[in-house]
Amino acid sequence: MKAKNLAEPEWPGTSGSRNDRPMRLGLIGCPISHSKSPALFLEHYASRPDILEHWSYDLIERDTFDEAWAAFLQDYIAVNVTAPFKENAFRTADSHDYSALRCQASNLLVKTPSEGVKAYNTDFEAVLDILRQEHTAFQTGATGKTAKDHEIRKMKVLVIGAGGAGKAAAAAAVEAGMQTSIWNRTSSRAIEFADHLHQYDPHGLGSVTRIIGTPSVPFENSCPAELLTAVRQSDIIVYTLPGPSTSDHTFHRTKAECSFLTLLDTEPDILSGKTVIEANYKDPVLADIPCRRYISGLTWLRLQAIATYRIVLGPSLL
């Protein structure tokens, strides 16, 4: 269901019928009862009662993307998008920002007056910001643009997972100019996305340098040799797999999780000296693993939230 030619939203302080009721932002996904997004919105604008008077942030949990999309079109100016709807959001939007085109997934949909519903990916912006900060932290004293560019190109990033968050992380690493590898439970999904990234290679690096997967080998209790090598060679690990599900009070880990965690059990210090970035903040699995620096999913969430506020409310209201 497309939504082109939407009426231009009338922001607080302007004339029009919207001025007497809150401007509504929200989050769509399933399940999302654990989400911290509404609390982050209230925290960010705690000193701005003028903003909170006009804006609200809601959780919009629906079983299907079509139901969530309908709720968005009816009542909201913009919605953040989380699992499992990021790729649906990208495909359904009328127009796309560069960030969404890079990732082939969207975690922000915004109604616009001339482009219909526009898709953005603020996960891409958040990870790109983190990676650039990490490059600064890793710098060895190089001076001059050429020397610094050469230094950043030597940095190796391993992205674990090729879902919506994994795609954003891989696209951000390529955008930053870093050597990028993707490991996924099956290699076909990662290969398809790597082929896409070759269209957007601003540094001429050949985009993703390596795809690692085991499409036909069960590996619940073992670690693929390629994964072991990639972890050892990487400077930064971006872990985007979801945490264990706890349905029926029983922990269930995916095959990909089991494989990676088996590696950590076998070599508990393998991440020492590396930066670890984890997307999941509800059930993090790497928070207590020895490493050079751990960047939590909550840090990632805050950065993408600030990017959302900038896009939707405008830079002057940050």
C-alpha positions as CSV (number, residue, x, y, z in Angstrom):
1,M,0.0,0.0,0.0
2,K,1.8,3.1,-1.2
3,A,1.0,6.6,0.2
4,K,2.2,9.2,-2.3
5,N,1.1,12.8,-2.3
6,L,0.6,13.0,1.5
7,A,-0.6,16.4,2.8
8,E,2.3,18.4,4.4
9,P,2.3,17.9,8.2
10,E,1.6,21.1,10.1
11,W,4.2,21.4,12.9
12,P,3.6,22.8,16.3
13,G,3.4,26.6,16.2
14,T,1.8,26.7,12.8
15,S,-1.8,27.2,11.9
16,G,-4.0,24.2,11.2
17,S,-6.0,21.4,12.8
18,R,-2.9,19.5,13.9
19,N,-1.8,22.3,16.2
20,D,-4.2,21.4,19.0
21,R,-3.1,17.8,19.4
22,P,0.2,15.9,19.9
23,M,2.4,15.2,16.9
24,R,2.9,11.5,17.1
25,L,6.1,9.4,16.6
26,G,6.2,5.7,17.2
27,L,8.0,2.4,16.9
28,I,6.7,-0.5,14.9
29,G,7.9,-4.1,15.3
30,C,7.0,-7.3,17.1
31,P,7.6,-7.9,19.9
32,I,8.5,-4.4,21.2
33,S,7.2,-4.2,24.7
34,H,10.8,-4.1,26.0
35,S,11.7,-1.1,23.8
36,K,13.5,1.8,25.5
37,S,12.7,4.2,22.6
38,P,9.8,6.0,24.4
39,A,11.9,6.5,27.5
40,L,14.8,7.8,25.5
41,F,12.5,10.3,23.8
42,L,11.3,11.6,27.2
43,E,14.9,11.6,28.5
44,H,16.3,13.5,25.5
45,Y,13.6,16.2,25.7
46,A,13.3,16.3,29.6
47,S,14.4,19.9,29.6
48,R,12.1,20.9,26.7
49,P,8.5,20.9,28.0
50,D,7.6,22.9,24.9
51,I,8.5,19.8,22.8
52,L,6.8,17.3,25.0
53,E,3.6,19.4,25.0
54,H,3.3,18.8,21.2
55,W,5.1,15.5,20.6
56,S,4.5,12.0,21.8
57,Y,6.3,8.7,21.2
58,D,4.3,5.4,21.2
59,L,4.9,1.7,20.8
60,I,2.8,0.3,17.9
61,E,3.1,-3.5,18.2
62,R,1.3,-5.4,15.5
63,D,1.6,-9.0,14.4
64,T,2.1,-8.1,10.7
65,F,3.8,-5.3,8.8
66,D,0.6,-4.5,6.9
67,E,-1.2,-3.8,10.2
68,A,1.7,-1.7,11.5
69,W,1.9,0.2,8.2
70,A,-1.8,1.0,8.3
71,A,-1.5,2.3,11.9
72,F,1.4,4.5,10.8
73,L,-0.5,6.0,7.9
74,Q,-3.5,6.7,10.0
75,D,-2.1,8.3,13.1
76,Y,1.6,9.1,12.9
77,I,4.0,11.5,11.3
78,A,7.0,9.2,11.5
79,V,7.8,5.7,12.9
80,N,11.0,4.0,13.8
81,V,11.1,0.4,12.6
82,T,12.6,-2.6,14.3
83,A,12.7,-6.4,13.7
84,P,11.2,-8.1,11.8
85,F,9.9,-5.2,9.7
86,K,13.0,-3.3,8.5
87,E,13.2,-4.8,5.0
88,N,9.4,-4.6,4.6
89,A,9.6,-0.9,5.4
90,F,12.3,-0.4,2.7
91,R,10.2,-2.2,0.1
92,T,7.0,-0.4,0.9
93,A,8.2,3.2,1.1
94,D,7.6,5.6,-1.8
95,S,11.1,7.1,-1.7
96,H,14.4,6.4,-0.1
97,D,17.3,8.4,1.5
98,Y,20.8,7.4,0.6
99,S,21.2,5.6,3.9
100,A,18.2,3.3,3.2
101,L,19.4,2.7,-0.3
102,R,22.8,1.6,1.0
103,C,21.3,-0.8,3.5
104,Q,18.3,-2.1,1.6
105,A,16.5,-1.8,4.9
106,S,14.8,1.0,6.8
107,N,14.4,1.8,10.5
108,L,12.7,5.1,10.0
109,L,9.7,6.0,7.8
110,V,8.7,9.7,7.5
111,K,5.7,11.2,5.8
112,T,6.7,14.0,3.4
113,P,4.7,16.5,1.3
114,S,6.4,15.7,-2.0
115,E,8.0,12.3,-1.8
116,G,5.3,10.2,0.0
117,V,6.6,8.0,2.8
118,K,10.4,8.3,2.8
119,A,12.6,5.6,4.1
120,Y,15.8,6.3,6.1
121,N,18.3,4.2,8.0
122,T,19.6,5.8,11.1
123,D,21.3,2.5,12.2
124,F,23.6,3.2,9.3
125,E,24.3,6.7,10.7
126,A,24.8,5.4,14.2
127,V,27.3,2.8,13.2
128,L,29.1,5.1,10.9
129,D,29.5,7.6,13.8
130,I,30.8,4.8,16.1
131,L,33.3,3.5,13.5
132,R,34.7,6.9,12.8
133,Q,35.2,7.5,16.5
134,E,36.9,4.1,16.7
135,H,39.3,5.1,13.9
136,T,40.3,8.2,15.8
137,A,40.9,6.0,18.9
138,F,43.0,3.6,16.9
139,Q,45.1,6.3,15.2
140,T,48.9,5.8,15.5
141,G,49.9,9.4,14.9
142,A,49.4,9.6,11.2
143,T,49.1,13.2,9.9
144,G,47.7,14.5,6.7
145,K,44.6,13.3,4.8
146,T,46.5,10.8,2.7
147,A,48.1,9.1,5.6
148,K,44.9,9.0,7.6
149,D,43.0,7.6,4.7
150,H,45.6,4.9,4.3
151,E,45.3,4.1,8.0
152,I,41.5,3.8,8.0
153,R,41.7,1.5,5.0
154,K,43.9,-0.9,7.0
155,M,41.2,-1.3,9.7
156,K,39.3,-4.6,9.4
157,V,35.6,-4.9,10.5
158,L,33.8,-8.2,10.9
159,V,30.0,-8.0,10.8
160,I,28.3,-11.0,12.3
161,G,24.8,-11.3,11.0
162,A,23.1,-10.1,7.8
163,G,19.7,-9.0,9.0
164,G,18.6,-5.4,9.1
165,A,21.2,-4.3,11.7
166,G,23.9,-6.3,10.0
167,K,23.2,-4.7,6.7
168,A,23.4,-1.3,8.2
169,A,26.7,-2.1,10.0
170,A,28.3,-3.6,6.8
171,A,27.2,-0.6,4.7
172,A,28.6,1.8,7.3
173,A,31.9,0.0,7.5
174,V,32.3,0.2,3.7
175,E,31.2,3.9,3.8
176,A,33.9,4.5,6.4
177,G,36.5,3.0,4.1
178,M,37.3,0.0,6.2
179,Q,38.0,-3.6,5.1
180,T,34.7,-5.3,5.7
181,S,33.8,-9.0,6.1
182,I,30.3,-10.4,6.7
183,W,29.6,-13.7,8.5
184,N,26.1,-15.1,8.4
185,R,24.5,-18.5,9.1
186,T,24.2,-19.0,5.4
187,S,26.4,-17.3,2.9
188,S,23.8,-16.6,0.2
189,R,22.1,-13.8,2.0
190,A,25.4,-12.1,2.8
191,I,26.6,-12.6,-0.8
192,E,23.5,-11.0,-2.2
193,F,24.0,-7.9,0.0
194,A,27.7,-7.7,-0.8
195,D,26.9,-7.6,-4.5
196,H,24.5,-4.7,-3.8
197,L,27.2,-2.8,-1.9
198,H,29.5,-2.9,-4.9
199,Q,27.1,-0.3,-6.4
200,Y,28.0,2.1,-3.6
201,D,31.7,1.9,-3.1
202,P,32.8,5.5,-2.4
203,H,36.4,4.6,-1.6
204,G,37.0,2.1,-4.5
205,L,37.9,-0.7,-2.1
206,G,35.9,-3.4,-3.8
207,S,33.3,-3.1,-1.0
208,V,33.0,-6.2,1.2
209,T,36.2,-8.2,1.1
210,R,35.0,-11.5,2.3
211,I,31.8,-13.5,2.9
212,I,31.8,-16.2,5.5
213,G,29.1,-18.8,5.8
214,T,28.3,-22.4,6.1
215,P,25.2,-23.1,4.0
216,S,25.2,-26.9,4.4
217,V,27.2,-27.8,7.4
218,P,25.5,-28.0,10.9
219,F,27.7,-26.1,13.3
220,E,25.8,-25.9,16.6
221,N,28.8,-27.3,18.5
222,S,31.7,-26.2,16.4
223,C,33.2,-23.0,14.9
224,P,34.0,-22.7,11.2
225,A,37.7,-22.2,10.6
226,E,37.0,-19.2,8.4
227,L,35.1,-17.5,11.2
228,L,38.0,-18.2,13.6
229,T,40.5,-16.6,11.2
230,A,38.3,-13.6,10.5
231,V,37.8,-12.9,14.2
232,R,41.5,-13.1,14.8
233,Q,42.3,-10.7,11.9
234,S,39.7,-8.1,12.7
235,D,40.1,-4.9,14.6
236,I,36.4,-4.4,15.2
237,I,33.6,-6.9,15.7
238,V,30.0,-5.8,15.1
239,Y,27.7,-8.4,16.6
240,T,24.1,-8.1,15.3
241,L,22.5,-11.4,16.1
242,P,19.5,-11.3,18.4
243,G,19.7,-12.5,22.0
244,P,18.3,-15.8,23.0
245,S,14.6,-16.2,23.0
246,T,13.1,-17.0,26.4
247,S,9.7,-18.5,25.4
248,D,8.5,-21.1,27.9
249,H,11.3,-20.0,30.2
250,T,13.8,-21.9,28.0
251,F,16.7,-20.3,26.3
252,H,17.0,-21.0,22.6
253,R,20.0,-19.9,20.7
254,T,20.3,-19.8,16.9
255,K,22.8,-21.9,15.1
256,A,24.8,-18.8,14.4
257,E,24.9,-17.8,18.0
258,C,25.9,-21.2,19.1
259,S,28.8,-21.3,16.6
260,F,30.1,-17.9,17.7
261,L,29.7,-18.5,21.4
262,T,31.4,-21.9,21.0
263,L,34.4,-19.9,19.7
264,L,34.4,-17.7,22.8
265,D,34.2,-20.7,25.1
266,T,37.2,-22.2,23.3
267,E,39.2,-19.0,23.2
268,P,37.9,-16.7,25.9
269,D,40.5,-14.0,25.2
270,I,40.1,-13.9,21.4
271,L,38.4,-10.5,21.5
272,S,41.1,-8.9,23.7
273,G,42.5,-5.8,22.0
274,K,39.4,-5.5,19.7
275,T,36.5,-3.2,19.8
276,V,33.1,-5.0,20.1
277,I,29.9,-3.3,19.0
278,E,26.7,-5.1,19.9
279,A,23.3,-4.2,18.4
280,N,21.1,-6.0,20.9
281,Y,20.5,-4.1,24.2
282,K,17.8,-6.3,25.6
283,D,19.7,-9.5,25.9
284,P,23.4,-8.7,25.2
285,V,25.7,-11.7,24.9
286,L,29.1,-10.0,24.7
287,A,28.9,-7.4,27.4
288,D,31.1,-9.3,29.8
289,I,33.6,-10.7,27.3
290,P,37.1,-9.3,27.7
291,C,37.8,-6.8,24.9
292,R,39.6,-3.5,24.3
293,R,36.3,-1.6,24.3
294,Y,32.7,-2.7,24.4
295,I,30.0,-0.4,22.8
296,S,26.6,-1.4,23.9
297,G,23.3,-1.7,21.9
298,L,22.0,1.2,24.1
299,T,24.8,3.5,22.8
300,W,23.8,2.4,19.3
301,L,20.1,3.0,20.1
302,R,20.8,6.5,21.4
303,L,22.8,7.6,18.4
304,Q,20.2,6.4,15.9
305,A,17.5,8.1,18.1
306,I,19.3,11.4,17.8
307,A,19.5,11.0,14.1
308,T,15.7,10.3,14.0
309,Y,15.0,13.5,16.0
310,R,17.2,15.5,13.7
311,I,15.4,14.2,10.6
312,V,11.8,14.4,11.9
313,L,11.8,17.4,14.3
314,G,14.7,19.3,12.6
315,P,18.2,20.1,13.8
316,S,17.0,23.2,15.7
317,L,15.0,21.0,18.1
318,L,17.8,18.6,19.0
